[in-house]
Structure formats: structure tokens, C-alpha cells
């Protein structure tokens, strides 16, 4: 996937006002409209301009896009960094909805998932406020034990000159034990203010996990790579391994192969039922970085009649 520089597409500076962006879009939309332009690439350019405008005209999407920074170049290989959108507070509008436009994979990777839990509210003199959404990151241990965490949410807005500004608000939130990635915490009355005497909307926090140096997470299950020396895998051994709840003794059966999974039932994220923890075995070879070590490897090679590529022979002509 290639990075798209939406500012470059519209020919505007990154600090342009919303009015500047609107004028640039209207000019380019007229220029490349398929019913007007005779250029062979008019339709493609018209779509590119429309996509850029769909992002930059909306302060919420624009602030999130700007989070990527200016170091990315148009056409550069790109994947959204993990947790890139955490901490942004969005209103309930669906980013990809409204005009039926077909947007690029780049757009969908950034915005296609936002706001699809939106609720519609009837307008009126005393209407309920709009629900807001934000994605927050917690540590794996928070899901095991529960926690109270403080989050700073960035709320996009427009200043008096039409520039996009960001306000911050802090929230103290109780993280319940057993919460999983993708679940939502509802904070009643923390969304947009109501109209007239209408109640405020709610704020929904979508839970995601910070990257962990040891553990991988799949729903309620947790995975840990356990390095073994060749003789430990061959002969078996009891080793000490970490878990999010503390160290445990793990029995490695003799003749264990690389990538074998040993299940620690109920040691995953708590729940009803709880998840499991899987120890994934990885065989690590000692380095042959001196003559003594190299001689040890030669002795080992002479001790076995072992051909790791024996299965190739049946397929060779």
C-alpha cells in the first residue's frame, strides 16, 4: 500500500485553513470532472481529489491523518503504525459513508473502521447529544487484574481563523478484569452536549493492547515464544517461563520440535471461560564463534547419522 499525500493532491499547505481547502477542492473538482475534462486520467484524478477532500474537510479525519507527520512521501510504501489512532475522540459520523464514494485501500486502512457504531439522533429543540468514540491502549496486565487508568483524549475543533486545533481532556477510567481487545467501555454522558435540555451523548472507548515484548494476544488466548537449546528440546527439561500472572514451571517433553505449542489451560485472559496461554517452542542454536564451540559441533555431527534434507531425495530427478 502506498502513502497518499492529501495536501499535495489538493495543492495546499499543511497549515491551510478549512476555507483554503474548500476552495482548492472546488477548483480541482471542476478541472477534472469527467463531464468537463478531456484528459485521459480525468476520472482517476477526480476520485483522488474527492478522497483528499473527504479527509481534509473534516477536522476529525484531518487531525488523525496529520498524526502520521510530514515525514511520509507520496507513493512511499506504508502501513499504519500500531495504535496510530489511539487517543483521538471522534463523533458518531461514519467516515466512509455519506456519498457512496469508493475510496482507496489507504483511506480504508486509516478510516474505514472508524465510527461504524454510530447512532442516529433526531434533531429537535431538546435532542440528545451525539455519541463519541475513542480508541485507547492498555497493557496486557490490566486485562488480567483490572486497573484504573488515566487517558488523555485529543478532540479536534476549529479555531476562529478556520485552522484545525486540538483540545485535550483527561479521563480516569476503571478497566474491568477480563476485558478483551475490541470491547467497548461506555462512559455515560461523556459524549457531545445535548441540545436545549436534552441529555449529553455517551463516550465509547474501544479497547486495544499496547504491544508487549513477550506476549501476543488472540482474543482471550495469549502466546509466548519459549527459546530452547537443542539438547533441551531433544531430552526434555523443566524450565521457568513468565506469564502475565507470574512465573510458572513448564515441562518440556523429550523430542519436542520447533513450533510445538504447549497449552497452559486457563492461563490466558480471565473470563467465563478464561483463555489459555500457549508456550510456542523455538530452538535456538549456540553460536559457533570459537574453535572450542566449532569442535563441539563437529563432534555432534559425527555422533549422528542425520540428514535434515532426506525428504528432498524423493522429489529430485
N, C-alpha and C positions, 0 to 999 in steps of 0.2 A: 504494500500500500504506500502511496506517495503523499507527502505532505502538501497541503494546499495553503498558499498564502492568500487569504481572502482580501487583505488590504491591497496587495499587488494586483489582484484581479479587478478590483474597483478603481485602482489608481489613486488611492488616498493614503494619507499618513496614518500611523497608528494612533496619534493623538487627535484625530479628526473628531469634530462634533457629530452628533446624530444627524443634524441637518446637512452637513457636508456629505455624509454617506448617502443620504437620501437623494441629493442632487446628482452625485456621481452615478448612482444606480439608474436613475431615470434617463440620464444621458446615454449610458451604455445600453440600456434596455431598448431604447428607440433605435440605436445604431445597429444592434444585432438581431432585432426582431425578425423572425423568418419571413414574415409577410412584407418586410421592407427591404432587408438587406439581400444583396445578390451574392454575397460571399459564400463559398462552399462550406465554410466552417461556422456559418452564422448560427445554426441551431445549437451546436455544441457550445459556442461562446455565450449564447443567450442563457443556456442552462447553467453554465459556470457563474455568470453574473448573478443569476437568480439565487443560486446556492450561497454565494458570498453575502448577498444582501440578507438572506434569511438568517444568517448568523450575526452579522454586524448591526443590523437594525434593532436587534433585541438585546438590551443591556445584560440580561442574564447569560445568554449564549456568548455574547461578546466577552464578558469578563472571564468566563470559563475558557474560551479559546485563547485569550491573552495570557492565561496561566501557563501556556506552553512556552511563552517567551519568544523573543525575536531571533534566537539562535538557529531555528529551523529554516531551511531554504526550500522554496517551491520545487517540487519534484524529488526531494530527498526521501529515501526510504524511511518509513515512520511507523511506529506502533505507540499507542498511548501509554505513557508511563503508568505503572501500577498506582492506583489510588489518586490519579491526576485530578479527579473531580470531587475528591472528598472535601467537605467543609464549605461547599457552596450551597446557599439556600435559594431554592427555585420555587416559583409559583406553580400552580397546577396545570398551566398550559402545556399541551403535548408539543415537544419540539418539532416532531416530524409531521405533524398534522396541519390541516387547515386549507391547503390549496392543491392537494393531490400531487405535488411535485415529486419527481424522482430524483433523489439526491445520491451523491457518490458514496462509496464504501467509507471514505474518510469521514464524511459527515455522519454516517450511521454509526461508525466506531465511537465518535465523540458524543453524539446527541441522540441517537436513535432510541436509547433506553430511558432517557430522562422523561419524567412527567407522565408516564403511562398509567399512573394510578390516580390521575386527576379526577376530581368530582366536579360536576357542573352545578352551579348555584343560580337560582333565579334572581334576577335583578329586581330591586324594589327599594322602597324608602327605608326599610329595616331588614335588609338582606344579610345573611350570614357571610362572614369574611371567607376569602379563598383559602384553601388548604395549601400549605407549603411543604416542600420536600428537601431533604438534605441527606448526603451520604457521609457517614462518619466511620473512622477506623478505630478499632480496639485491638488489644493484644489477646492472644490465644488464652492466656491465663485468666483474663476477665470472664471468658465463657465457662471456664472450669469452676471458678469460685464466686462469680458475681463481683461487682465493683461499683463505685461511684466515681464518675469521670467528668471532667470539665472539657467542654468543646467550645471552640471559637468558630462561629459561622460567619461567612462573608456574604453580605446582602447587597446585590448590585442596585444602583439607583442613578438618576441623572441629576447633575448639579444645575445651577441657574443658567450657566453658559451652554448647556447641552452636552457637556462631557460626561462620560460614564465614570461614576465614583463607586467606591466600595465602603460600606459601613460594616462594622463588626459588632456582633453581640455574643455574649458568653452564656453558656447554659451548663448547669450541673445536672447530670443525668444518672439515674440508677440503671446499671447494666445487670439484668437478671442472669442468674446462673443457668447455663444450658442454652444460651442464645446462639443461633447459627447465622452464618453469612446469608444475606438476602432477607432476613426477617426485619420487621419494622417495629420501632417503638413509637407509640402515639403520645404526643405531648398536647393535651387538650388546651385549646385557647392560645396556643403559641404561634398560630399562623397569622394571616393578614387580618387587620381590624375589620369589624363588621360595618355595615352601612346604617346610619341612623342609630337605632337601638338594637340592631342585630348583633348576635354574638360573634366573637372572633373565630376564624378558622383554626384548624389544628395543624401542628407540625409533625410530619412523619420522618423519622430518622431511619434510614436504611443502614443496616449493619454490614460492615466488611472488616476483614482482618488485616492488620499490619503484616508485611512479610516477616516470617520467622526464620532465624538462621538454622534451625534444626528441623522444624516440623512443617509438613504440608497438610492441608486440610481439604477434605472432600465431604461436604455435608456434615454429618456428625463423626465421621471417621477421621483419624489422624495417622499420618505416615512419618516414619523416622528411618533414615538410612543408617545402618549399623555396619561400620567397617570391620572386617575380619582379616587376620593374617591367613595365608593359605593353610597352615597346619591347624589353625583353629576351626576352619571350615571342614577340613578333612577328618579331624579326630574328635571334634566336638569340644565345647567349653562352656562354662558358666561365666557370663560377662555382666558387668553393671552398665545399664543404659538409662538415660534420662527419660522422664515423662513429664508432662505439664504438672503432675501432682507429686513429683519427686522421683528419685532413682529406684529402680527395681532390678532384681536379678533375673536374667534371661538365659535359659538353657539353649545352647546351640547344638542341635543334633549332629552326630557324625555324618560325614558325606553330604554336607549341605552345599548346595550350588548357589552361585551368584544370582541375585534377584529373587531368591526364595523369600516368601512372606511368612513371618511367624505372627500369629494373631494373639493379642492380649485382650481378651474379651472384656468389654465394659470399661476399658481404659480410655475410650475416646471422650468426646464432649458429652457431659451429663445430659440425661433426658429420660424419657419413658417410651421405648428402651434407650439406654445410653449407646453411644457409638463405640467402636472398637479402635484400638491402636495397633497398627501393623508395623512390625520391625522388618524392613527390607534389607536383606543381607547383601553386602558389597565386599568382594575380595580385593584386598589391597596388597600389592607386591612390594616386598622390601627392595630398596634400591641396590643395584649392583655398582656402587660408586667407589669401591676399593678392591684390591686384589683378594683380600680375605673373603669379602662378600661374593665376588665372582667365582672363587673356588668352591664356595658352598653351593652356588647354583650349578656348577659343573658336576659336583658330587650328586646333587639331587637328580640331574638329568641322567646320569649313569645308573642311578638306582631304579629307574622306571623304564619300562618299555611302553612309552606313552606317546601316541601321535594325536594331537588335538584336531588334526585335519583328516583323520581317517575316513570320515564320511564323504570327503570330496572325491575319493578314488572311484566310486561307482558312477560318478557323473562325468568323468574325463574320458575323452575318446582317444 
